Amino acid sequence: MMDKTYLEKHLDIAKSDYIWTLYFFNSRKQRNAGYIYESHKVRFTNNQNLYLYAGQVIHTVTEFQLAPVNQVEVYNGFNTKCSCDRLDINIDIIATNFSVFQNSLANAIEADVNDSYKGYILEGQPQHNINGEVITFMKFANPTAKLKTKKSILYKKSEDNSLDEVTEQFFRMYLTVDAILIDGNLYAFNHSFEKIFDVKQTLHKVKEKAIEEIVNAGFISDPDVFKTHAQSTNSRTFITLKDERIQRATASENRIEISNTLQIPLDGNGLFDTATQEQSNLLIKYLCYKVFKESETSELLEASNVSKLNVGDTTS
């Protein structure tokens, strides 16, 4: 976890001399070709309204979204909706689609507004040697306000004092955001970004790669059985797989210690015998930093919810 003062600092700086640009964007998935994004710049008739809106967003995010957050947590797919997750946009699960998305913003042009979007972006650039970063507010919701629904129709008073149906197109700009991009890191207040950047599909690929990496390390007694068990593990678990623990498990003396801690037996060759689903899951959680041994009580705890795991005596 990390302190939220970094975000607070840059939100405060953004109140000063920043130039703001608004983009509406759409996305669609192409068969066998990933996602493509289309963005265009949106102007305000009175440009001062854009700056007033940016100031209101900064205030709302600071006071009502960031203030209640105790810590900023590294994204692992399991953090609660009340947290603020930090996600490096260069990691595998988001890098490709996010790069395509950024390119669409960089090449955006002014165009006629449509009636449906996947969301909008409010980007602020520091000016006049302001010691701040580019800050990008992201909202993954359609700004188009649908005035006519199945349940109601809006009317307005016309010049002759009769009622006339409202047919103009309206846009609703929210004061809360779903995520903030600063210096290559996405700070997300919820997991809305996962759908926009197809994280679910990418996580599946990360999972397949991680399983192969574990099996190829050579410390599993029956790789085929382990693979079968690993396929049922939540893909998000593998986000935090670290080479450090894989390398540690390759040494025979370390495997004895890990075996004693996790209560996973070793076979005659000193390899992990993950014959059951529970044993495979536990080893995966260990390799992905999801379990740890509490120093004072020697209890085995699960990092995602700090709950004790019932795997027998862990005092070894």
Secondary structure, DSSP 8 states (H G I E B T S, - for coil): -B-THHHHHHHHHTTSSEEEEEEEEEEEEETTTEEEEEEEEE--SSHHHHHHHHHHHHHHIIIIIITT---EEE--S---TTSEEEEETTSTTTHHHHHHHHHHHHT-EE----S--SEEEEEEEE-TT-S---EEEEE-S--EE----SS---EEE-TTS-EEE--S-EE---SS-SEEEETTEEEESSSTHHHHTTHHHHHHHHHHHHHHHHHHTT-BS-HHHHHHHHTTS-GGGGGG--HHHHHHHTSHHHHHHHHHHHT--B-TTS-B---SHHHHHHHHHHHTT-EEE-TTT--EEETTT--B---S----
